[in-house]
């Protein structure tokens, strides 16, 4: 009786594997058809009717935001520069070399931040 069950179980396993093969072939065919349809649709030229008024309505808020951010960075740079110049003067008066070094680094950072607006406008941003 066990031998009969084993043969029956093997037959069922073979039928399941055959069904999986058919399913696998169907998946491959469907994938190929979807890929072909995608490439056919993406190759079709599309006509776009744009307004002749320009793009200023769209880009104007972005330009305003860019100008604001650059101005804020410049203003913060000037504040950092002034603070570090004062720190450097105090460190020079007290002959504290470590504070002088950190103040000089802050002065360089402040100059870079304050001058970034000029550099960006020179580059065309």
C-alpha positions in Angstrom: 0.0 0.0 0.0 2.8 2.4 0.7 4.3 1.7 -2.6 1.1 2.7 -4.3 1.0 6.0 -2.4 4.6 6.8 -3.4 3.9 6.2 -7.1 0.8 8.4 -6.9 2.6 11.1 -5.1 5.4 11.1 -7.7 2.8 11.4 -10.5 1.2 14.4 -8.8 4.6 16.1 -8.4 5.3 15.6 -12.1 2.0 17.1 -13.1 2.7 20.1 -10.8 6.1 20.7 -12.4 4.5 20.5 -15.8 2.0 23.1 -14.8 4.8 25.4 -13.5 6.5 25.1 -16.8 3.4 26.3 -18.7 3.0 29.1 -16.2 6.7 30.1 -16.6 6.3 30.2 -20.4 3.1 32.4 -20.0 5.0 34.8 -17.7 7.8 35.1 -20.3 5.4 35.7 -23.1 3.5 38.3 -21.1 6.7 40.1 -20.1 7.8 40.2 -23.7 4.5 41.6 -24.9 4.4 44.3 -22.2 8.0 45.3 -23.1 7.2 45.5 -26.8 4.1 47.6 -26.1 6.1 50.0 -23.8 8.7 50.5 -26.5 6.0 51.0 -29.2 4.2 53.7 -27.1 7.4 55.5 -26.0 8.5 55.8 -29.6 5.4 57.7 -30.7 6.2 61.5 -31.1 4.0 63.7 -29.0 2.9 67.2 -30.0 3.0 69.8 -27.3 1.4 73.2 -27.5 3.2 75.7 -25.3 2.1 79.3 -24.6 4.1 82.0 -26.3 4.2 84.2 -23.2 7.4 82.7 -21.9 8.4 81.0 -18.7 8.6 83.9 -16.4 5.4 83.0 -14.6 7.0 79.7 -13.6 10.6 80.8 -13.0 10.0 84.1 -11.2 9.2 82.6 -7.8 12.3 80.4 -8.0 14.4 83.4 -9.0 13.0 85.3 -6.0 13.8 82.4 -3.7 17.3 82.1 -5.0 17.9 85.8 -4.5 16.6 85.6 -1.0 18.8 82.6 0.0 21.9 84.2 -1.5 21.1 87.4 0.4 20.6 85.6 3.7 23.9 83.7 3.2 25.7 87.0 2.5 24.2 88.7 5.6 25.1 85.8 7.9 28.6 85.9 6.4 29.0 89.6 7.3 27.8 88.8 10.9 30.3 85.9 11.2 33.0 88.1 9.8 32.4 91.0 12.3 32.2 88.6 15.2 35.5 86.9 14.3 37.3 90.1 13.7 36.3 91.2 17.2 37.5 87.8 18.6 40.8 88.1 16.7 41.3 91.6 18.2 40.7 90.4 21.7 43.0 87.3 21.2 45.7 89.5 19.7 45.5 91.8 22.7 45.7 88.9 25.1 48.4 87.1 23.0 46.3 83.9 22.9 47.5 82.0 19.8 44.8 79.2 19.7 42.0 81.7 19.8 43.7 83.8 17.1 43.9 80.7 14.9 40.2 79.9 15.4 39.3 83.5 14.8 41.3 83.6 11.6 39.4 80.5 10.4 36.1 82.3 11.2 37.2 85.4 9.3 38.0 83.3 6.2 34.6 81.6 6.5 32.8 84.9 6.9 34.6 86.4 3.9 33.6 83.4 1.8 30.0 83.6 2.9 29.8 87.3 2.4 31.4 87.1 -1.0 29.4 84.2 -2.3 26.7 86.4 -3.7 29.2 88.3 -5.8 30.8 85.1 -7.1 27.4 83.6 -8.0 26.3 86.7 -9.8 29.6 86.7 -11.7 29.0 83.1 -12.7 25.6 83.9 -13.9 23.4 82.5 -11.2 
